[in-house]
Amino acid sequence: MDTIESQLAVRNKCEQMQKSIKELYEWEEQMKSANIAKVQPADNSEKKALPPVRSDVKAMSKFSEDVASLEKQDEAESESAKKKMLADAEILKERGNKQCKLGNYQEAIELYTQAIETYGDNAAYYSNRALCYMNLDLFDECLADCSTSIEKDPKYVKAYYRRMQAYERLGESEKAAAECRQILQLSQDESELNATKRDLARIEKRLSDANSQKGASSPGKEKPPKGAKMDPMLALVKQEADKYKELGNKHLARKDFEKAERSYSKAISLFGDEAIYYTNRSLCYWNLKDYDKCLADCNKAIQLDESYFRPYYRRMQVRELRGAYQSAVEDCRKFIELTKDDKQKQTAEKDLQRLERLVKSEQPAKQAFVWSEIKKNAKLIKFIQKPPHLRSKKPLTRIPIKDVIPCPIAIDSRVLPPPSQRKSIPDAAIDKMFNNNTGERLVEPKEEINLEHLFPAHSNKLRNLFSPPTTPTEQRKPITAPAAPAAAVVSPPNKTTTPVPVATAVTKESTNANSKAKEGKSASTAQPAQSTQNKIEKNKINQGNQDSNEKRPKKVATFAAAAAQPPSMRPTTIPGAPKSSAQFYTTWSGLDEDLRYLYLKSLSGKPMNTLLGASLSSEMLSELLHILHKRFIPDRAEVSHVLKEIVQNESINILSLMMNKTDRDAVAALLKYMEANNSATKEDLDRIRHKLIS
């Protein structure tokens, strides 16, 4: 700790030395500037006019007249400037007064502030702005403006009166009474004097009540009976509070619950023994979904007047919302007992039946708080503004945007090829999957299934499974030569040669061989050479059949694909210009690359932005850029029109973010091509580059 304290002491000494040296330098500069000012001007500079010799009476009188005229001229100029500034400030004040009358206090504050900046010697500007601050419940700003207004004009009565109102709303009754006495000394207007006397009587009454009931809480105060006559001072206070209540009712009718709540709060601050004020404010809290304050106001209203039926219904709603069904039932019964309106009773009886069912049901009660409404009961946590020396000095990390590389998909330890290398699903399969009955169903390709790879070539199991049944009475047919079946399989099928008899003979032969093998081992051992030769011949025949079966599905698939896409369905000429966006996309989807190039070239000068419309997707944008890059540039065709129309699309900003590296390279090549041919202006090139690349 000694080391740290010594370092801090050295640091403080260094700062003091630096400050002292800086002050010395400033003092040196001040002395130099003073010496330069004392130096006599040069010969070419203007010399100050000196007064004439006193002995020359005429010269002296003329000199005094000239000085007096110059002073009058300066005063006139300053007066004219002040008048102009005052006129401008008055215009701003009048505009502020209009906004204040309309209730736009924030706009009025801005206008009064501009008036003060233009001409700040008028006490009325500060007093008017203080009124706006008071209406917005900004009492500290209100008191500051009232004090400034009194400094500008100590006899300005309105500033004292508004400061008295601010003190009264803040609960500082003694200061408010002092302001009233000051107004009585300064004011000479009878209406102001009468209003101030009433205010002073009300404030003194409140002070006397507070002093007499010191130590007792205000909620425990007993309310006078209804038949008793109210004190005249309290009647005046309640009359003032009723004005705020009526204002709150107007805001409530316009469903401006925040302003209505402020008006009712002002009425309660003036006269807090009226249950209606709390009940009306509880309705505002209910609509603002601040259920804690709503429940508190209902309890306060019931405490002040137990025979008032409205707070019971509002408290019933809050308790039902929070799951306290039994308490809600009691409040509903009390409301039915007190209310005299038949419609209200009918509605409350329906609510009572619903609540009794909820009480009798075995369902668990709701949560104490409705989580969907928690935002209304939560507190706002503001952001912490740290000073510069406590902020982090570490720079933010810049993350580059890169194309996402698709992750390889593996099924049973076998990696699937990328989507670009996979075979497309036939349209007939998609139609069959989604039960497409629109008449556009294509011919479903027939695929022959070859299962011979599941069994070895020398196995008889597959032949026995798919061959026709044989009988023991059938005679074994001799096999001519092993080359003959192979030739028959390889040659194309015709009417004269068919592979079926050969396969039948083979299967029959294999069946007979199996039956003979079951009879005994003696026959097989007697002729080993012949059985070995037969096995070799059978293997050759099976191999030939397998080759023929592997070749045949390819031809069938080829023919099926040709049948699935007949030439009559694909256009061979350039289609005409489309009339709508749907027609353009439908025509585009049925063209190959060559026809797309010619079709896009034929649309030069057409409103491509209208044709593309809101249906422009990232895939369509990639196709357009591919055609422009691969076909338009080699043919030296015009590409500027299409690109200009593309960048005018509303979704181009989002689509440009989804472009891959190939698309960006294509755009760069197209821009380079346009710059070389001078086919577009610099503004168009910058716009295309900004929309598609940057």
N, C-alpha and C positions, 0 to 999 in steps of 0.2 A: 504493500500500500504506500510505503514511503516513496518508492520509485514512481508510482503513478501520480502521487501528489506533486512530486518535484517536476515531473513532465508537464502537468497542468499549470504549475506556477510559471515555468519557462514559457509555455505557450501564451499565457495571459500577458506576460511581460513583452513578448514579441508583438502581440497585437497592439498593446499600448504604444510601443515604439513606432510601429507603422502608422498609427493614427497621428502621433505627434509629428512625424516627418511629413505626413500629408498636409497637416495644418500649416507647417512652415512653408511648404511649397505654395499653398494657396495664399498665405500672407505675402509671400514674395511677389506673386502675380498681381495681387491687389496694389501693392506699392508701385510696381512698374506701371500699371495702368494709370494710377494717380499722377505719377511724374509726367507721363506722356500727355495727360490732359492739361497740365500746367504749362507745358511748352508753348511758346508763342506760335501762331500759325505762320505758314510760309508767305512769301511776297505775293504769290498768285492767289492765295486764299482770300475770302471775303473778311473784311474787318468789321467788328461790331460797331454799330452807330453810337457815337458818344454824344451826350447832351451838350448843347452850345454853352458858350461862356455866359455867366449869370448877368454880366453887365449889359448883354444884348437882350433888351426886353422883348422885342418882336420875335426874335428867334426862340426865346424861352416859351412864350405864349403859344407859338406854332408847335413846338415840340410837345407841350402838354396836351394840346388839342389832338395831335396825332396819336399819342399814347392812349388817350381816352377813347378815341374812335376805334383803335385796335382792340381795346378791352371790350367795348360794346359789341364789336363784330364777333369776338370769341364767345362772349356770352350768348349772343343770338344763335351762333352755330351750335353751341352745346344745348341750348333750349330746344332748337328744332330737332336735333338728334334724339333728345329725350322724349319729345312729343311723338316722334315717329316710332320709337321703341315702345312707348306706352300704348300707342294706337294698335300696334301689332299684338302686344300682350293682351289688350282688351278683346281683340277678336278671338284669341285663343281662350280667354276666360268665358266669353259668351258661348263658345262651342262646348266648353266643359260644363257650363250650367245646363245646357240642353241634355247632354249625356247623363248628368246627375239626376235630372228630373225623370228621365226614362229608366233609371235604375242601373245604368251601365257605369258602375262606379270605377271599374278599372280603367276604362277609356277616359273617364273624366279626370282621373288622377294623372294620366299621361298628358292630357291637355293642360292641366293646371301646372304641371312640372315644366312644360315648355314655356308657359307664360312667365313663370318665375325665372327661368333661364334668360328670357328676353328682357324682362324688367323686374328686378328682384326687390324693389323698394316699396311694393304695394302690400299692405298687410292683408287685404281681402283675399289675395291668391292663396296664401298659407291657410287662412281660415276655411276657405272653401275646400281645399284639399284635406284638411283635418276632418271635415264633415264626411267626406267619402271614406276616409280611413275608419271613422267611427261606425259607419254603416257596414263595413267589412269586418268589424270586430278587431281591428288592428289599433288597440288603444294606445300602445306606446308611441307609434307614429303620429297618432292624433294629438297626444299631449305635446310631442316635440314641435309639431306645426303650430299649435296654439301658443306655445311659449315664444316661438319665433315671431308670430304675428303680433304679440303683445310688445315684443322688443321694437318692432318697426313702428308700432303706433300704440302707446300705453293707454289710450282712451278708446280703443276699438272694443266695443261691448260684445260683439258676436264671438270674439275669440274667448273671452271670459266665460260666456254662456256654454260654448261647446266644450271647454275644458271642464266646466262644472258637470256636464252630462257624462263625460268620459270618467270622471272621478266617481260619479254615482253608480255607473254600471260596473266599475271595478270594485264597488263595495266600500270605498273610502268616503264615508258620509261627512266626516269632519272637514276634509278638504273641499268637498262639494259645497258645504255650508259657507265656508270662507269665501269661495268664488261668488256665491249669491250675494253676500254682503258687499263685496267689491262692486258688483253690478249695480246694486242699489245706490252706491255712492257716485258712480260715474254716469249712469243713464239719466236722461231727461224725458224719455218717451213714456207716456202713461201706460200703454199696452205692455211695454217691456217691463216696467216696474210692477204691474199687476201680476204678470206671469212669473216674475222672479219671486214675488212675495208668496205665491202659491207653492212654488218649488221649495222655497226655504222652509215654509211651514211643514211640508211633507217630509223633508229631510230631518228637521228638528224632531218631528214626531217619531220618526224611525230611530233617531238617536236616543230619545227618551225611553222608548220601548225596549231598546237593546240594553240600556243601563238599568232599567227596572227589573228586567228578566235575566240579569247576568247570572250565569251558573246553570240556568235551565236550558235544555235543548229545545230548538224550535219545533221538531216533530211532536213533542209532548204538549205543546200548547193547545188548550182546549178551544174549540171553535164556538163562537157565540151562537145562541139559538137563532133559528130562522126568523122568528118574530121580532127579535131584538133589533133596535135601530142602530145602524152602523155609524161610527164616528165620522164627522165630516171630512177629516183629513184622510182617513182610510178610504172613504168613498171616492175622494179625488184620486188616490193612488190606484184603486181598483178600476176607476174610469180610464186611467192611462194604460193600465194593463189590458183592459178590454180592447183597446185600439190595436195592440199588438196581436191579440187573439183573433180579431176580425181580419187582420192582414194575413195571419197564418191560415185562416179558413180560405182566403182567396188563393193563396199558394197551393193549398191542399186540393182545391177544386181543379186547378191546372195541373195537378199531379207533380208539382215541384216540391218533393218531400223535404229536400235539404233546406230550402228557404223557409218552408213552413215550420220545420223543427227549430230553426233559429228564432223565428218570431214567437213561438210558444215559449222558448227558453227565456226570451226577454220579458214576456208577460209573467213568467214564474219568478224571475228575479225581482220584479216590482211587487208582486203580490203572490206569495207562495202558499196561500191557504185555500185556493180554489181547486176542487177536484177535476173540473172540466179541463183545465189547462193541462194537467198531467195525462188525462185520458186522451185528449187530442194529440199530445206529443207521443203517447204510446202507439197510436195509429201510424204516425210517421216512422217510428222505429220499426214497427212491424213490416211496413213496406220497404224500408231500407235493410231489412233482414238483420237488424241488430237486436236479437231476442233478449239479451241480458238487460239492456236498458228498457226495453218494452215491458219486461216483467217487473222491473223496479218501479216504473211509473204506474203500472196497474196496482201494485201493492200500496204505493203512496196515495193514489186516488181513493182506494177502498179505506185506507186509514183515515183520510180526511172526511169521507162521507160514505158510510156503510150502506146507505139506502140508494146509492147511485148504481144503476144496473149495468151500464156499458162496460166498465172495467172488468166485470166478472166474465163477460163473453170473450174479451181480448185475452185475459189470463187463461181462460179455458183453451183457446187456440194454441197458446204457447206451451201449455202443459201437455196437450195432446201431441204436439210436434216433438216434444222431448220424451214421450213415452209414459208420462205420469197420468195414466188413464183414470185412476180412482179420484185423484184431485181434480181432474178435468170434469168428471161427473158431478162432483160437489159444486163446482163453479157454475155448471150448466143448470143444475137445479135451482141454485140461488138466483140466476138470471131469469128463469121462468117464473120464479116467485115474485120478483120485483117489477118486471116489465109489465106494461099495460097494453101494449100493441099486439093485436091478434096475429099479424103476419110474423112478427118477431118470435112469438110464442111457438107457432107452428114450425118455423125453421129450427128453433132451439130444441123442440121435442124430437125432431128427426136426428139432430146431432146427439141428443141424449140416448136414443135407441142405438145409434152406431157405437157410441162410447161404451154402453153397457155390454154390447156384444164383444167388444174388444177386451173388456174386463173379464168376462166369463170364458173367453177362448183361452186355450192353453198356449197360445203363441207367446214367445218371449217379448218383453217390452223393447221398444226401440232404444237406440243409443241416447245418451244424455245430450249429445250435440249432433246435429245433422251435418255430416261431413261435406255434403254438396254446398252448404251455406257457410262453411268455416271461413271463407274469404272475407265475409262481412264482419266476423268477430275477431279476425286476426289483426295484429298490429303491423304497420308498415315499417320495414327496416330499410333505412336509407343507406345509400352507398357512402363509404368512408373516403373522404378526400384527404389523402396523405400529403404532407408538405414535400417539396422537391427533394430535400436531403434524406427523406425516409423511403423514397420510392426505389424500386429495384433498378439497378443500372444494367442489368442483363438484357441484351436486345432480344426482340421476338424472333422466333425461329421461322424462317421462310420455307414453306413446304411447296415443292414444285408439283405441278399437275402433270400426271403421266397417264398414258393409256393403260387400262387394266388388262393384264395378260390373263386369259381364261385359264382356270385351274384344270388340269387333266382329270378326267373321270375314269375311275377304274372299277370294273365289275368282275368279281371273282379273280382278282389278280391279273386281269386283262385290261390294258389301257385302251379306252375307246379313241378313235381318231377325232380330230377337231371337227366342228360342225361343217366347215367348208368342204371337207373330204367325205362326209357321210352321204349316203344315197338319200334322195328326197322321197318322202312318203307319197305313194300314188294318190291321185285325186279320188279314185274309186274307193280306196280304203278310208279316206276321210269322209266321203259321202256315206259310206256304210256305217261309220262310227257315229255320226251325228244324225243319221236317218234323214238324209237330204232328199226331199221329194219335189224339188223345183223343176225337174225335167232336165237338169244339166248333168245328170249322172253319166260318167264315162264308163267304158267297157272295162270291167275288172280283169286284170291280167291273170291268166291261169299259170300257176307254178306247180311243176311236178316235183314231188319230194323223193329224193334218192336216199334210201336208208341202208345201202350196202356198206357204207363206211362203218356201220355199227358192228358188223361181223367180219371175221377174216375171210380172205378169198377162198380158202380151202374148206370153209364150214358149209355144211348142208342144211343148217337150221333155217336160213333165210329162204332157200329154195323150197324146203318143205312147207314153210309158212305161207308163201305166196303162190305156189304151184297148184294146179287143179288136183283133186283127189285121184288116186290111182287104185287099181284093184290087183290082186295077185294073179288074176288070169291073164293080164296083159303081158304080151311077149316083149322082150327086150329088143329094141331096134338097134341095129349096128350103126356105129358112127363111122362115117366115110373117112374123113380126114380132119385133123385139127385146124387146118387153114381155112376150110370152107366156112365155118360159122363166123370166123373173124372177118372174112371178106364180106359176108352177108351183113354183118353189123355195120361195117364201115361204109358200105355202099348206101346211097340214099334210098329211102323206102319207095317202092312202087307197087303196082298191082300184082306182079308175078312173084316177087320175092318178099317174104314176111319172116321176121325173126321168131314168131310165136311157135311154129312147129319145132324149131331147133331147141328152144327152151323147154318145150314139152318133152321132147325126146330125152333131153338131159335130165329133167326131173324124174321121168319114168325110169331111166337107167339108174339114177342114184337111188330111187326107191327100191328097185329090184336088188340093187347091190346091198342095200341095208337089210332087206329081208333075208337075203342069202347069208349075210354075215351073222344074223341072229340064229340061223339054223345050226351052226357049229363052226368050230375053229378048223376042222380038218380040211374043208373045201378051200378056205383062204390060205392055209399053209401049203396045200397041194399046188397051187398056182401062184407063187410069189412074183414071178416075173410079169405075169399078165395083170395082176392087181396093181403093181407099181406103174405099169404103163397106163392103165386106166386112170389112175390118180393124176398123173401128169397131164393127160388129155383134159380131164375135168377142170384142173386149175387153169389151163389155157382158155377153155371156154368161158369160165367165170370171169377171167380177166377181160376178155373181149366184151362180155355183157356189161361189165362195170364201166368200161370206156365208152361204150355206146350210150349208157344211161347218163353219164356225166356230160356228154356232148348234147344230148337231146334237149334238156331244159333250157340251155342257153338259146337255142333256136326258138323254142316256144316263147321264152320271155321276150326275145327280140320282136317276134311277130305280135305278141300281146302289146308291147310298148308302142309299136307302130299302129296297132288298132286303137290304143287308148288315145292317141293324138293324131287323128286323121288330118290330112292336109286341107280338107275343106273347112276346118275350124280355125285354121291359122291364116291370117291375112298375108297376101303376097305383094300387095301394092301399098303405097303410102295412104293412110286414112286421111279423110278431110279434117278441116279445122274443127275442134270441139266447141260446143256452145255452152258447156258448163264444166264445173270442176269434176263432177262425178263421171261425165263422159270422157274427160281427159284421162283420169286414173284407170277407167275401165279399158280404154284403148291402149294405154301404155302397158298394162299388165299382160296383154296378149301379143306383144311384139317381141321379136328377138333383137339382138344388139344392132344389127344393120338397119332394120326398119326403125328402131328407136332413134338412131342417128338421123336418118332421113326425115322422120316425123318431127323431131325437135328442130331440125334445120328449116322445115316448112313453116314452123310457128314463129319465125323471125318477124318482129314487128307486132306480134300479138300481145295482149296483156297477160303475160305469164303469171304475174302476181295474183291476178284474179283467178286464173285457172288452177294454180297451186292451192290457194286458199288456206283455210285453217287445217286442212288434212295433210299438210306437208310434214313428213316424218323424217327421222334421221336416215332411215334406209333409202327413202326416195331422194334425199339430198345427196347421199353417197352415189346413187346411180346417176344422177344428173352430172355430178362432178366427174365421174368416171367417163361418161360419154363425151363430155366437153374436152377432157384431157387426152383421151386415147383416140378420138375420132376427129374432133374439130381442129385440133392443132396440126396434125399431119396433113389435113386437107386445106389448111390455111383459111378456115372458115371464120366467120364473125362470132365471137363469144361474148362481147361486152353487153349486148342486149339481155341475154339470158341471166348473166350475173347481176346486172342492175335490178332486174325484176326479182331475183331470188332474195337479195339483201333487203328488199322492201317488205318482205313477209314479216308479220307480227311476231312469229315464233323463232325468228332467226337467231336471236340472242341466246336462247336456250339450246337450240339445235347446234349452234357452233361449239358449245361446251361438250357435246357428245361426239364430235368429229374425232376420228382416229388419225394416226400419223399419215396413212395413205391419202386421206381426204385433204389434210393440210398441205401435203406435198403437191397434190393436184392443184389446189388453190394458188400456191406459190408459183407453179409452172404457168398457170393461166394468167396471173398478174404479170409475169415476165414476158409472156407472149403478147399481152396487150400493150405493155410499155414499148416493146420492140416495134410493133405495128402502128403505134400512135392511134389506136382505135378508141381510146377513151381519154377523158380529161384527167388532170391530176386530182381534182376533187373526187371524181368517181372512183379512181384507183384507191385513194385514201379511204373512202367510205367502204369499199369492198374489203380492203385489208383490215380495217377496224372491226367490221362486222364478223368476218369469217376467221381471222387469224388471231388478232390481238384481243 
